[in-house]
Amino acid sequence: MLMARSKCPSCEHSAFEAVPVVNKTGQSFCLIQCVSCGTVVGAIDDVKVTSIVRKAEKKLNRFLDKLSPPVAALRKKDKQEN
């Protein structure tokens, strides 16, 4: 089953980006906007964005570690060098 592809309500472009902003009271959040025209289509609390990114990173790392022992060995070597 394919998911519907989201489109910008203004220009119908289908690529979006998260732009970090801080309001006058100092609260951090991310605006979700169209890459093409900049129309804002949503806002997410910065804490939630950080949490989502960390969860995705953990899932990706587990997936990469399961691919094969040589890939896992390369990843460990890269972490040690950085």
N, C-alpha and C positions, 0 to 999 in steps of 0.2 A: 504494500500500500504506500503510495506516495503522498507526502504532505503538500499542502498548498504552499506556494512560495509567496511570502509577504511582499507587498509593493508599497512604495511611498504614495500617500494620498494626493500629493501635489504633482509629482513628475512621473510616477509609476516605475521608478528605478527600483531595483531589488537588492541593493547593498546598503547596509547600515553600519554605524559605528557608535561606540560609547565614548562620550566626551566628558571627562571629569570637570566639575564646576564646584565652586563654593559660594553659598549665598551670603547675604549681608550679616546673618547671625553666626556664620562660621560653619554651618552644616555642609558636609561634603556629600555629593551625590553625582550620578552620571546621567547625562541626557543621552537618549538614544535618538540619533538623527540620521537622515538620509545622507549618504556619502556624496551624492550628486548635487542636490540643491540645498541641503542643510535643514530641511523641515524637521522639527522635533516631533517624534511620534510617541515618546514616552520618557519616563524618568525612573531611575532605580537608586535606592539607598546605597551609598558607597560601601557600607559594611556588607550588604548582601552580595554586591559584585565581587568583593574580595573573597567571600566565602565560596561563591560559585566557581571562581577561578581556582582556588585551592583544591576543591573537590574534583574538578576536571583534571588538574595536574596529577593528583593521586591516582585517579582511574587510568590516565594515560600511562603513568609510570608502571602500574601493575600490568597493563596490557603489553607494554614494550618488554618488560621482564619475562613475560610468558612466551614471547615470540620464539626465541631460541637462546641457548646458552651463549653463543658468540655475541649476540646483540646485547645481552645483559652484561657481559664482560666489557664490551666497549663502553657502555654507559657508565659502569663503575670506574673505569679508567678515566673517562672524561670528567667525572665528578671529582676525582682525586687531583686532577690537574688544575681545576678551577678552585 
